[in-house]
């Protein structure tokens, strides 16, 4: 009975439901979910990782930070308006929700290719993204 309550505490109600439905004991559950078990046994919190991931900045957050920390200080008002227009029209709708840590070169290439009808604008958008990343790493 003690192992049953321990598995409920460690793995939650979902694991207990799997155990009841399948008849698998605690030791099999430990083998089915090894990364979480190691984390829990090491004193870690499995939900902490999810909270960190949710709090990670998105491309939209990066653009806001770029505007506040760089553009408003170093760029002319007309350039700022142009950048905001490019972001609003092209960047934010397509990749704005992607976490910066998860952003891949492929995402930027797809954005660039989707703008093949206006190559000048496509190159400006790519240049803006490059500048945003460079400012973020400083």
Z-matrix of the N, CA and C atoms (Angstrom, degrees):
N
C 1 1.450
C 2 1.518 1 111.32
N 3 1.334 2 116.62 1 -34.71
C 4 1.469 3 120.04 2 -179.08
C 5 1.527 4 110.72 3 -66.11
N 6 1.354 5 117.18 4 -38.88
C 7 1.463 6 118.77 5 -179.62
C 8 1.520 7 111.31 6 -67.26
N 9 1.319 8 116.30 7 -31.80
C 10 1.461 9 120.16 8 178.80
C 11 1.535 10 110.34 9 -65.20
N 12 1.313 11 117.59 10 -45.44
C 13 1.466 12 119.56 11 179.78
C 14 1.527 13 110.44 12 -69.01
N 15 1.351 14 117.80 13 -34.32
C 16 1.457 15 120.15 14 177.99
C 17 1.525 16 110.60 15 -65.08
N 18 1.348 17 117.33 16 -41.78
C 19 1.467 18 118.84 17 179.57
C 20 1.518 19 110.51 18 -65.63
N 21 1.319 20 117.19 19 -34.64
C 22 1.462 21 119.82 20 178.16
C 23 1.528 22 109.53 21 -65.24
N 24 1.325 23 116.83 22 -41.03
C 25 1.461 24 119.81 23 179.33
C 26 1.524 25 111.10 24 -67.90
N 27 1.321 26 117.23 25 -42.81
C 28 1.462 27 120.11 26 -175.43
C 29 1.524 28 112.52 27 -76.27
N 30 1.295 29 117.84 28 -39.40
C 31 1.455 30 120.22 29 -171.84
C 32 1.517 31 113.99 30 -110.07
N 33 1.299 32 117.47 31 -8.75
C 34 1.447 33 120.06 32 177.90
C 35 1.512 34 112.67 33 85.03
N 36 1.297 35 114.18 34 178.14
C 37 1.463 36 121.60 35 -176.23
C 38 1.525 37 111.78 36 -66.01
N 39 1.330 38 117.93 37 -31.34
C 40 1.465 39 120.50 38 -178.56
C 41 1.527 40 110.75 39 -63.38
N 42 1.324 41 116.66 40 -44.01
C 43 1.464 42 119.95 41 179.63
C 44 1.521 43 110.64 42 -65.70
N 45 1.316 44 116.72 43 -38.36
C 46 1.464 45 120.37 44 178.61
C 47 1.522 46 110.26 45 -64.22
N 48 1.335 47 116.43 46 -38.06
C 49 1.468 48 120.35 47 178.58
C 50 1.531 49 110.25 48 -66.61
N 51 1.330 50 117.40 49 -41.23
C 52 1.471 51 120.75 50 176.57
C 53 1.514 52 109.59 51 -60.48
N 54 1.332 53 116.65 52 -43.74
C 55 1.458 54 120.86 53 -179.64
C 56 1.520 55 110.96 54 -60.81
N 57 1.335 56 116.47 55 -43.70
C 58 1.464 57 119.98 56 -179.91
C 59 1.523 58 111.73 57 -66.20
N 60 1.333 59 116.43 58 -42.82
C 61 1.467 60 119.91 59 -176.19
C 62 1.517 61 112.59 60 -71.17
N 63 1.327 62 116.72 61 -37.32
C 64 1.459 63 119.86 62 -174.75
C 65 1.517 64 113.02 63 -96.53
N 66 1.338 65 116.60 64 -19.66
C 67 1.455 66 119.19 65 -177.61
C 68 1.515 67 112.42 66 81.93
N 69 1.328 68 117.93 67 5.24
C 70 1.462 69 120.61 68 179.29
C 71 1.513 70 109.68 69 -74.42
N 72 1.299 71 115.49 70 141.11
C 73 1.460 72 120.08 71 -179.90
C 74 1.522 73 112.20 72 -84.95
N 75 1.300 74 114.49 73 -178.98
C 76 1.462 75 122.95 74 -176.54
C 77 1.535 76 111.40 75 -60.54
N 78 1.328 77 117.40 76 -40.36
C 79 1.461 78 119.99 77 -177.04
C 80 1.526 79 111.79 78 -65.32
N 81 1.328 80 117.72 79 -35.55
C 82 1.459 81 120.00 80 177.91
C 83 1.525 82 110.58 81 -70.21
N 84 1.322 83 116.41 82 -38.30
C 85 1.469 84 119.28 83 176.31
C 86 1.522 85 110.55 84 -60.63
N 87 1.325 86 116.43 85 -37.65
C 88 1.470 87 119.86 86 178.20
C 89 1.528 88 110.89 87 -62.07
N 90 1.344 89 116.78 88 -36.18
C 91 1.458 90 119.97 89 178.84
C 92 1.529 91 112.23 90 -76.86
N 93 1.330 92 117.50 91 -28.38
C 94 1.455 93 120.62 92 -179.37
C 95 1.527 94 112.47 93 -74.52
N 96 1.315 95 117.24 94 -26.62
C 97 1.464 96 120.72 95 -174.70
C 98 1.530 97 109.88 96 -125.94
N 99 1.343 98 119.39 97 57.14
C 100 1.467 99 120.27 98 -173.60
C 101 1.529 100 115.91 99 -64.59
N 102 1.332 101 121.34 100 -39.92
C 103 1.466 102 117.48 101 -177.69
C 104 1.526 103 112.46 102 -63.46
N 105 1.312 104 116.56 103 -40.50
C 106 1.467 105 120.08 104 179.41
C 107 1.527 106 110.86 105 -67.42
N 108 1.331 107 116.12 106 -39.10
C 109 1.461 108 120.21 107 -178.69
C 110 1.522 109 109.89 108 -62.53
N 111 1.331 110 116.80 109 -45.90
C 112 1.464 111 120.47 110 179.19
C 113 1.522 112 110.73 111 -61.01
N 114 1.316 113 116.62 112 -40.82
C 115 1.458 114 121.05 113 179.21
C 116 1.525 115 110.56 114 -64.29
N 117 1.319 116 116.48 115 -44.35
C 118 1.461 117 120.70 116 -178.80
C 119 1.522 118 110.61 117 -67.74
N 120 1.338 119 116.75 118 -44.33
C 121 1.465 120 119.88 119 179.59
C 122 1.523 121 111.40 120 -63.57
N 123 1.321 122 117.13 121 -31.06
C 124 1.457 123 120.90 122 178.47
C 125 1.522 124 113.05 123 -79.62
N 126 1.331 125 116.71 124 2.24
C 127 1.458 126 120.34 125 178.35
C 128 1.516 127 113.34 126 88.19
N 129 1.329 128 117.71 127 8.29
C 130 1.458 129 121.61 128 -179.59
C 131 1.521 130 112.47 129 -81.21
N 132 1.293 131 114.71 130 167.53
C 133 1.461 132 121.48 131 179.57
C 134 1.522 133 108.59 132 -115.29
N 135 1.339 134 119.17 133 113.80
C 136 1.465 135 120.95 134 -178.13
C 137 1.531 136 113.11 135 -63.25
N 138 1.317 137 117.96 136 -28.61
C 139 1.457 138 120.47 137 -179.86
C 140 1.525 139 112.34 138 -77.11
N 141 1.324 140 116.78 139 -23.59
C 142 1.467 141 119.97 140 179.52
C 143 1.531 142 110.80 141 -59.60
N 144 1.326 143 116.01 142 -40.24
C 145 1.472 144 120.63 143 179.06
C 146 1.526 145 110.91 144 -62.76
N 147 1.337 146 116.82 145 -41.14
C 148 1.467 147 119.99 146 178.29
C 149 1.516 148 111.49 147 -64.82
N 150 1.336 149 116.67 148 -40.14
C 151 1.456 150 120.16 149 179.49
C 152 1.520 151 111.32 150 -65.38
N 153 1.333 152 117.06 151 -39.30
C 154 1.464 153 120.97 152 177.29
C 155 1.525 154 110.13 153 -63.66
N 156 1.334 155 116.26 154 -41.74
C 157 1.459 156 120.78 155 -179.18
C 158 1.525 157 111.24 156 -64.34
N 159 1.326 158 116.52 157 -41.61
C 160 1.459 159 120.10 158 179.52
C 161 1.518 160 111.90 159 -67.81
N 162 1.334 161 117.07 160 -29.75
C 163 1.463 162 121.14 161 -178.33
C 164 1.534 163 111.94 162 -84.89
N 165 1.328 164 117.69 163 -7.95
C 166 1.463 165 120.75 164 -179.20
C 167 1.531 166 110.22 165 -63.13
N 168 1.328 167 117.77 166 141.41
C 169 1.471 168 120.27 167 -176.79
C 170 1.528 169 112.67 168 -69.30
N 171 1.320 170 115.17 169 144.12
C 172 1.458 171 121.58 170 175.95
C 173 1.525 172 109.28 171 -95.34
N 174 1.318 173 116.68 172 175.73
C 175 1.463 174 121.03 173 177.27
C 176 1.533 175 109.29 174 -62.91
N 177 1.319 176 117.70 175 -35.98
C 178 1.468 177 120.87 176 177.45
C 179 1.528 178 110.66 177 -62.91
N 180 1.335 179 117.19 178 -41.98
C 181 1.466 180 120.92 179 176.50
C 182 1.527 181 110.77 180 -63.66
N 183 1.324 182 115.37 181 -39.69
C 184 1.465 183 120.46 182 179.06
C 185 1.527 184 110.70 183 -62.46
N 186 1.331 185 117.03 184 -40.69
C 187 1.462 186 120.00 185 179.30
C 188 1.525 187 110.66 186 -65.56
N 189 1.323 188 117.42 187 -42.52
C 190 1.469 189 120.09 188 177.99
C 191 1.522 190 110.86 189 -61.67
N 192 1.322 191 116.29 190 -43.15
C 193 1.461 192 120.95 191 179.07
C 194 1.530 193 110.62 192 -63.77
N 195 1.329 194 116.45 193 -42.28
C 196 1.459 195 121.63 194 178.06
C 197 1.525 196 110.72 195 -60.37
N 198 1.321 197 116.18 196 -43.27
C 199 1.466 198 120.61 197 -179.50
C 200 1.523 199 110.90 198 -63.81
N 201 1.322 200 116.92 199 -44.63
C 202 1.465 201 120.86 200 -177.86
C 203 1.523 202 112.39 201 -71.28
N 204 1.341 203 117.15 202 -47.68
C 205 1.458 204 120.90 203 -172.69
C 206 1.519 205 114.63 204 -84.12
N 207 1.331 206 117.66 205 -22.32
C 208 1.459 207 119.19 206 -174.92
C 209 1.526 208 112.91 207 -124.08
N 210 1.318 209 115.99 208 -57.70
C 211 1.466 210 120.21 209 -170.58
C 212 1.525 211 112.57 210 -61.24
N 213 1.323 212 117.60 211 -47.05
C 214 1.465 213 119.80 212 -176.97
C 215 1.521 214 112.60 213 -67.52
N 216 1.315 215 116.79 214 -18.85
C 217 1.468 216 120.68 215 -179.73
C 218 1.532 217 111.27 216 -92.87
N 219 1.343 218 117.21 217 -43.88
C 220 1.458 219 120.82 218 -169.52
C 221 1.525 220 115.45 219 -106.12
N 222 1.330 221 118.45 220 -15.89
C 223 1.459 222 119.79 221 -173.54
C 224 1.522 223 111.51 222 -108.16
N 225 1.323 224 115.12 223 156.74
C 226 1.464 225 121.07 224 177.74
C 227 1.529 226 109.71 225 -75.32
N 228 1.330 227 115.96 226 154.99
C 229 1.470 228 119.65 227 -178.52
C 230 1.527 229 113.94 228 -56.23
N 231 1.323 230 117.26 229 -38.10
C 232 1.458 231 120.27 230 -179.99
C 233 1.535 232 111.38 231 -65.91
N 234 1.322 233 116.72 232 -37.42
C 235 1.461 234 121.26 233 177.98
C 236 1.529 235 110.07 234 -67.58
N 237 1.315 236 115.92 235 -39.96
C 238 1.469 237 120.12 236 178.13
C 239 1.522 238 110.04 237 -61.24
N 240 1.332 239 117.01 238 -45.12
C 241 1.472 240 120.73 239 178.33
C 242 1.528 241 110.70 240 -61.67
N 243 1.317 242 116.38 241 -41.39
C 244 1.462 243 120.72 242 179.19
C 245 1.539 244 110.55 243 -62.59
N 246 1.335 245 116.05 244 -45.19
C 247 1.464 246 120.44 245 179.38
C 248 1.531 247 111.21 246 -63.05
N 249 1.325 248 116.12 247 -42.30
C 250 1.465 249 119.44 248 178.89
C 251 1.526 250 111.29 249 -63.51
N 252 1.323 251 116.61 250 -38.01
C 253 1.458 252 120.73 251 177.35
C 254 1.524 253 111.93 252 -64.74
N 255 1.344 254 116.08 253 -44.02
C 256 1.470 255 119.73 254 177.91
C 257 1.525 256 110.65 255 -62.68
N 258 1.323 257 115.46 256 -42.02
C 259 1.467 258 119.06 257 -179.45
C 260 1.524 259 110.31 258 -65.17
N 261 1.321 260 116.66 259 -47.14
C 262 1.468 261 121.31 260 -177.40
C 263 1.527 262 111.67 261 -63.84
N 264 1.331 263 116.32 262 -38.68
C 265 1.462 264 119.81 263 -174.78
C 266 1.529 265 113.80 264 -86.49
N 267 1.321 266 117.35 265 -36.41
C 268 1.472 267 119.72 266 -171.51
C 269 1.532 268 114.30 267 -116.46
N 270 1.327 269 117.50 268 -49.67
C 271 1.465 270 120.54 269 -170.87
C 272 1.529 271 112.26 270 -75.46
N 273 1.316 272 117.06 271 -55.90
C 274 1.467 273 120.37 272 -173.38
C 275 1.528 274 114.20 273 -63.54
N 276 1.343 275 119.61 274 -40.47
C 277 1.471 276 117.41 275 178.91
C 278 1.531 277 113.35 276 -65.79
N 279 1.322 278 117.46 277 -31.02
C 280 1.467 279 119.55 278 -173.88
C 281 1.518 280 113.56 279 -95.11
N 282 1.327 281 118.05 280 -40.61
C 283 1.474 282 119.13 281 -177.15
C 284 1.528 283 112.65 282 -130.23
N 285 1.300 284 118.71 283 11.42
C 286 1.461 285 122.08 284 -176.25
C 287 1.510 286 114.92 285 -63.07
N 288 1.325 287 117.63 286 -29.72
C 289 1.471 288 121.28 287 -177.47
C 290 1.523 289 113.41 288 -89.77
N 291 1.302 290 117.40 289 -7.84
C 292 1.465 291 120.69 290 -179.73
C 293 1.531 292 108.92 291 -73.61
N 294 1.306 293 116.25 292 135.00
C 295 1.460 294 120.70 293 175.89
C 296 1.528 295 108.54 294 -67.56
N 297 1.316 296 116.46 295 141.32
C 298 1.467 297 120.79 296 -177.42
C 299 1.525 298 109.84 297 -58.55
N 300 1.321 299 117.34 298 -39.95
C 301 1.464 300 120.90 299 179.61
C 302 1.527 301 112.11 300 -64.35
N 303 1.331 302 117.21 301 -26.12
C 304 1.468 303 121.40 302 -178.66
C 305 1.529 304 112.96 303 -95.80
N 306 1.321 305 116.72 304 -3.90
C 307 1.464 306 120.58 305 -178.31
C 308 1.525 307 109.92 306 -68.25
N 309 1.304 308 116.00 307 127.36
C 310 1.463 309 121.59 308 -178.82
C 311 1.528 310 109.81 309 -110.80
N 312 1.295 311 114.91 310 157.50
C 313 1.459 312 120.58 311 175.82
C 314 1.529 313 110.08 312 -56.39
N 315 1.311 314 115.48 313 -35.53
C 316 1.467 315 121.58 314 -179.72
C 317 1.534 316 111.18 315 -60.67
N 318 1.333 317 117.58 316 -37.86
C 319 1.466 318 121.34 317 179.01
C 320 1.528 319 110.48 318 -61.80
N 321 1.316 320 116.00 319 -43.26
C 322 1.457 321 120.63 320 -179.78
C 323 1.528 322 110.58 321 -69.96
N 324 1.334 323 116.62 322 -38.95
C 325 1.465 324 119.92 323 177.26
C 326 1.530 325 111.10 324 -62.61
N 327 1.327 326 116.75 325 -41.21
C 328 1.468 327 119.96 326 178.74
C 329 1.519 328 111.19 327 -65.03
N 330 1.330 329 116.87 328 -40.21
C 331 1.460 330 120.66 329 176.35
C 332 1.526 331 109.79 330 -61.59
N 333 1.318 332 116.37 331 -45.78
C 334 1.467 333 121.21 332 -179.78
C 335 1.525 334 110.87 333 -62.41
N 336 1.327 335 117.32 334 -43.68
C 337 1.464 336 121.58 335 -179.93
C 338 1.529 337 111.87 336 -67.58
N 339 1.322 338 116.98 337 -31.03
C 340 1.461 339 119.36 338 179.92
C 341 1.530 340 111.90 339 -69.10
N 342 1.325 341 116.22 340 -15.06
C 343 1.462 342 121.16 341 -179.22
C 344 1.526 343 111.44 342 -105.29
N 345 1.325 344 117.40 343 25.88
C 346 1.465 345 120.63 344 -174.91
C 347 1.529 346 113.40 345 -63.75
N 348 1.343 347 117.77 346 -18.33
C 349 1.468 348 120.03 347 177.52
C 350 1.525 349 112.15 348 -72.36
N 351 1.319 350 116.86 349 -21.41
C 352 1.472 351 120.82 350 177.53
C 353 1.533 352 108.86 351 -131.70
N 354 1.329 353 116.91 352 80.09
C 355 1.465 354 120.32 353 -173.87
C 356 1.525 355 114.04 354 -62.48
N 357 1.330 356 117.70 355 -33.23
C 358 1.458 357 120.34 356 178.69
C 359 1.531 358 109.63 357 -62.55
N 360 1.319 359 116.32 358 -47.62
C 361 1.473 360 121.40 359 179.55
C 362 1.532 361 110.03 360 -65.24
N 363 1.314 362 117.46 361 -38.67
C 364 1.465 363 121.41 362 179.47
C 365 1.523 364 110.62 363 -60.64
N 366 1.317 365 117.00 364 -43.21
C 367 1.457 366 120.56 365 179.21
C 368 1.524 367 111.43 366 -67.94
N 369 1.305 368 117.70 367 -34.60
C 370 1.472 369 120.99 368 177.67
C 371 1.528 370 110.41 369 -67.95
N 372 1.321 371 116.91 370 -39.99
C 373 1.469 372 120.54 371 177.42
C 374 1.523 373 109.79 372 -63.62
N 375 1.316 374 117.01 373 -44.56
C 376 1.465 375 120.66 374 178.81
C 377 1.528 376 110.85 375 -62.63
N 378 1.327 377 116.21 376 -39.70
C 379 1.455 378 120.90 377 177.92
C 380 1.534 379 111.07 378 -64.36
N 381 1.325 380 116.92 379 -40.97
C 382 1.464 381 120.88 380 178.15
C 383 1.527 382 110.37 381 -62.94
N 384 1.335 383 117.31 382 -44.08
C 385 1.462 384 120.42 383 177.70
C 386 1.525 385 111.30 384 -61.06
N 387 1.318 386 116.50 385 -40.98
C 388 1.457 387 120.89 386 178.52
C 389 1.523 388 110.83 387 -61.87
N 390 1.316 389 116.81 388 -45.19
C 391 1.466 390 120.97 389 179.81
C 392 1.527 391 110.77 390 -64.40
N 393 1.326 392 116.70 391 -40.47
C 394 1.469 393 120.33 392 178.15
C 395 1.523 394 110.99 393 -59.71
N 396 1.320 395 116.65 394 -42.96
C 397 1.469 396 120.78 395 -179.89
C 398 1.533 397 110.55 396 -67.18
N 399 1.319 398 116.71 397 -42.11
C 400 1.462 399 119.74 398 -179.67
C 401 1.533 400 111.86 399 -64.20
N 402 1.326 401 116.39 400 -40.88
C 403 1.466 402 119.89 401 178.87
C 404 1.529 403 109.64 402 -67.19
N 405 1.321 404 116.99 403 -36.68
C 406 1.465 405 120.93 404 -178.90
C 407 1.536 406 112.21 405 -65.70
N 408 1.323 407 116.99 406 -31.38
C 409 1.468 408 119.77 407 -177.33
C 410 1.523 409 112.09 408 -82.52
N 411 1.319 410 118.19 409 -11.22
C 412 1.480 411 119.67 410 177.85
C 413 1.481 412 111.97 411 -72.71
